[in-house]
Every structure is written in C-alpha cells, then in structure tokens.
C-alpha cells in the first residue's frame, strides 16, 4: 500500500513535473524551460475526441504545440508550447505498477512529451530517463 493517505493534488503533481524538468541534464534543461507545463485531472473531451481515445484514463500526457523539428521562423505562436499532464490517469498507472515512485512516473511521462516537442531520439531519452535501463 502506498504511504500517501490522500491522492496528490494537481499542484503536487505539477511540483514533481517542475522538479523533473529542472533535473534534466544539459543541453536538454534550458530548452525544456521554454515549454509550459500544465496539470489537469483529465484531458478535455474535445482533445480525447480528436485523438479518438474513448477512455480518458488512457492518456497520461499530451504535447500541445508545433514540434521544433517542424517550426519555422514564419510560425507566429498563438500560445506557448505546452505539455499537459493528466493527474488521474497518472495516478491510476502508478497504483497499477506498484513498483515505481510517483515522481519517477511523472518524470517519465514528462520526458516523453518533451521528446515529442524536441524530436529527441530514443538514445536521447535513454540518456535522460533512467526508466529504460
């Protein structure tokens, strides 16, 4: 049984995500700080519909923006690139796994969303995310 008596709040999950971002090695950390991080309980219905996901518990994170690999100087950002983390699906996965601590799982989801943004390779991810070792 997990020692936590109440589930971590949105703010607590966000704090774990910010700590994970700040712990990234250079040269990844600087660019990662330019991406907004937001935490919600679940993805919005329109997002789930657009991604053809029936079960909101299936989506733990989402990158919202134009990947750097596709950006051009002509792109006028209408909003900051954002990584969304979804608290309830993350907590569900954490409880199911039983063998990983929550900050590590939050970091894992975050790194993979950053990878979508920055076009990081599997090797880059392995350098950053010890999960795969």
Order of alpha helices (4+ residues) and beta strands (2+ residues): alpha-alpha-beta-alpha-beta-beta-alpha-alpha-alpha
